[in-house]
Amino acid sequence: MVAFALESEMSSPVVRWLRNQGLNVKDEYALPWGICDYVGLSFNQEQVNRRLALGQLQPIGPPHRIDVLFQIPDAETGKSITIHQLRKRFPMPAGDSVERELEKLSENGFVVRHRKHSFQRLNGWVPLHNRIVAVELKLSRTSEALGQAASHRAFAGESYVAMPSKVAERAAETRFAEFQASGVGILAVTRNACKVLLSSSGFGVPLQPILQAHCVERFWRTRGSSS
């Protein structure tokens, strides 16, 4: 049996497993409910090129700004929305914050004003990613690990619990149905490798589009730098 004294000792094989799939990796990824040990993301290069062609080089920004942007119709639809309509959808904070968000979105090329106080979104590149994979490391405490990994399904298309190989094998044998129902996969970790015992699925916590988009934008901010 491979013994790990600390969860951090599993980091190298887990990160290598993520990067071998062509994923950019962030560690200690902060979320509203806590920290996810590792998140891996791959961009869709064709969509990236479309965004770059629009001159949208900067990240969109915080979740509130992303939410405002997502409420604005795409220019391709021919529809638009007014500041008054946006204020009704965002009663808090004060209405002028919507104007501030629109100003920032306009400055970075995400929206265009066609008529006075009427806006459209310049898009054509959503979704910007191919995959988002979350990994939670645990030496034991399988129930806690499953709960945390299930929560990560709110932003990640795939979520895994990575555990020492013997612990992972036991969890796969005795709690397979629980993991499968939560959409959470199981990784068996040794000193040199990770083995998928159960693949993450589409079951579990409903996806939160704003939270997922914010994840993508955080990776966009560091795009091109080493992970």
C-alpha positions in Angstrom: 0.0 0.0 0.0 1.2 3.5 -0.9 1.2 5.6 2.2 0.7 9.4 2.0 1.2 11.3 5.2 -0.2 14.5 3.7 -2.8 15.3 1.0 -0.2 17.6 -0.6 1.9 14.6 -1.4 -0.7 13.6 -3.9 -0.4 16.9 -5.7 2.3 16.0 -8.2 0.6 12.9 -9.8 -2.8 14.8 -9.8 -1.4 17.9 -11.5 0.5 15.7 -14.0 -2.7 13.8 -14.8 -4.5 17.1 -15.5 -1.7 18.6 -17.6 -1.3 15.4 -19.6 -4.9 16.0 -20.8 -3.9 19.4 -22.1 -5.5 21.3 -19.2 -4.3 24.6 -17.7 -4.2 24.1 -13.9 -4.9 26.3 -10.9 -4.5 25.2 -7.3 -6.4 26.3 -4.2 -9.2 27.6 -6.3 -11.5 29.9 -4.2 -15.3 29.3 -4.5 -18.3 30.7 -2.5 -18.5 27.5 -0.5 -14.7 27.0 0.1 -11.6 25.9 -1.7 -11.2 23.4 -4.5 -7.7 21.8 -4.5 -7.2 21.8 -8.3 -9.1 23.0 -11.3 -8.1 22.2 -14.8 -9.5 24.0 -17.9 -8.9 23.7 -21.7 -9.8 26.5 -24.0 -11.6 26.1 -27.4 -9.0 27.7 -29.6 -11.5 28.5 -32.4 -13.7 30.3 -29.9 -10.7 32.1 -28.4 -9.7 33.3 -31.9 -13.3 34.7 -32.4 -13.0 36.6 -29.1 -9.6 38.0 -30.0 -10.9 39.1 -33.4 -13.5 41.2 -31.5 -10.6 42.9 -29.6 -11.9 41.5 -26.3 -8.5 40.9 -24.7 -9.4 41.7 -21.1 -11.4 39.3 -18.8 -15.0 40.3 -18.4 -14.7 40.9 -14.6 -16.5 39.9 -11.4 -19.7 37.8 -11.3 -22.0 40.8 -11.1 -20.6 42.2 -14.4 -20.8 38.8 -16.1 -24.4 38.6 -15.0 -25.2 42.0 -16.5 -23.4 41.0 -19.8 -25.4 37.8 -20.0 -28.7 39.7 -19.7 -27.8 41.7 -22.9 -29.0 40.2 -26.2 -26.4 39.1 -28.8 -26.0 41.5 -31.7 -26.7 38.6 -34.0 -30.3 38.4 -32.8 -31.0 42.0 -33.8 -32.5 42.6 -30.3 -31.3 45.0 -27.7 -32.0 46.1 -24.1 -32.2 49.5 -22.4 -30.6 50.6 -19.2 -34.1 51.0 -17.7 -34.8 47.3 -18.5 -31.5 46.3 -17.0 -32.1 48.3 -13.8 -35.4 46.4 -13.4 -33.5 43.1 -13.6 -30.8 44.3 -11.1 -32.7 46.2 -8.4 -29.6 45.9 -6.1 -27.2 47.4 -5.8 -28.2 50.9 -6.8 -29.2 51.4 -10.5 -26.1 53.5 -11.3 -24.0 50.4 -10.7 -25.5 48.9 -13.8 -24.3 52.0 -15.7 -20.8 51.5 -14.3 -20.8 47.9 -15.4 -22.0 48.9 -18.9 -19.3 51.5 -19.1 -16.6 48.9 -18.2 -18.1 46.4 -20.7 -18.2 49.0 -23.4 -14.6 50.0 -22.7 -13.4 46.4 -23.1 -15.5 45.8 -26.3 -18.1 43.4 -24.9 -21.1 45.6 -25.7 -22.1 48.2 -28.2 -24.6 51.0 -27.9 -26.8 51.3 -31.0 -29.2 53.9 -29.8 -29.4 56.1 -26.8 -29.4 53.8 -23.7 -29.9 50.7 -25.8 -27.2 47.9 -25.8 -26.2 44.7 -27.6 -23.6 42.1 -26.7 -20.8 41.3 -29.1 -20.4 37.6 -28.7 -20.1 34.6 -31.0 -17.5 32.8 -28.8 -19.5 31.3 -25.9 -18.6 28.8 -24.6 -14.9 29.7 -24.5 -13.8 26.4 -23.0 -13.9 22.7 -23.9 -13.5 21.2 -20.4 -13.4 22.2 -16.7 -12.3 19.5 -14.3 -12.3 20.0 -10.5 -10.3 17.7 -8.2 -10.6 17.4 -4.5 -7.7 15.6 -2.6 -8.5 13.5 0.4 -6.5 10.9 2.4 -9.7 9.6 3.9 -13.0 11.1 5.1 -14.8 9.9 2.0 -18.2 11.4 2.8 -16.7 14.9 3.3 -14.8 14.5 0.0 -17.9 13.5 -1.9 -19.9 16.4 -0.6 -17.2 18.9 -1.6 -16.7 17.4 -5.0 -20.4 17.3 -5.6 -20.6 21.1 -4.9 -17.9 21.7 -7.5 -20.3 20.3 -10.2 -22.0 23.8 -10.0 -19.1 25.2 -12.2 -17.1 22.2 -13.4 -18.3 19.8 -16.1 -16.3 17.1 -14.4 -15.5 16.7 -10.7 -13.3 14.1 -9.0 -12.2 13.0 -5.6 -8.5 11.9 -5.6 -7.6 9.5 -2.8 -4.7 7.0 -2.1 -5.2 4.0 -4.3 -6.4 1.6 -1.6 -8.9 4.1 -0.2 -10.1 5.0 -3.7 -10.6 1.3 -4.5 -12.6 0.7 -1.3 -14.8 3.8 -2.1 -15.4 2.5 -5.6 -16.5 -0.8 -4.2 -18.7 0.3 -1.3 -20.0 3.7 -2.4 -20.2 3.5 -6.2 -23.9 4.4 -6.4 -23.4 7.5 -4.2 -20.6 8.8 -6.3 -22.4 8.0 -9.6 -25.6 9.7 -8.4 -23.6 12.8 -7.5 -21.8 12.9 -10.9 -18.5 12.6 -9.0 -15.6 10.5 -10.3 -12.9 8.7 -8.3 -9.2 8.9 -8.9 -6.8 6.3 -7.4 -3.5 8.0 -6.7 -0.1 6.4 -6.3 3.3 8.1 -6.0 3.6 8.2 -9.8 0.2 8.2 -11.4 -3.6 8.6 -11.2 -6.0 6.0 -12.4 -9.7 6.7 -13.1 -11.8 4.2 -11.2 -15.1 6.0 -11.9 -15.6 8.7 -14.5 -17.4 11.9 -13.6 -20.8 12.2 -15.2 -23.5 14.8 -15.9 -25.5 14.0 -12.8 -25.6 16.0 -9.6 -25.7 19.7 -8.8 -27.2 21.9 -11.5 -24.7 24.0 -13.4 -24.5 27.7 -12.4 -23.6 29.5 -15.7 -22.4 32.7 -14.1 -20.1 30.8 -11.7 -18.8 28.7 -14.6 -18.2 31.8 -16.8 -16.3 33.5 -13.9 -14.1 30.4 -13.7 -13.3 30.7 -17.4 -12.5 34.4 -17.0 -10.1 33.7 -14.2 -8.2 31.3 -16.5 -8.4 33.9 -19.3 -6.7 36.4 -17.1 -3.6 34.2 -16.9 -3.9 32.7 -20.4 -0.5 32.1 -21.9 1.3 32.1 -18.5 2.7 29.0 -17.0 0.3 27.2 -14.6 
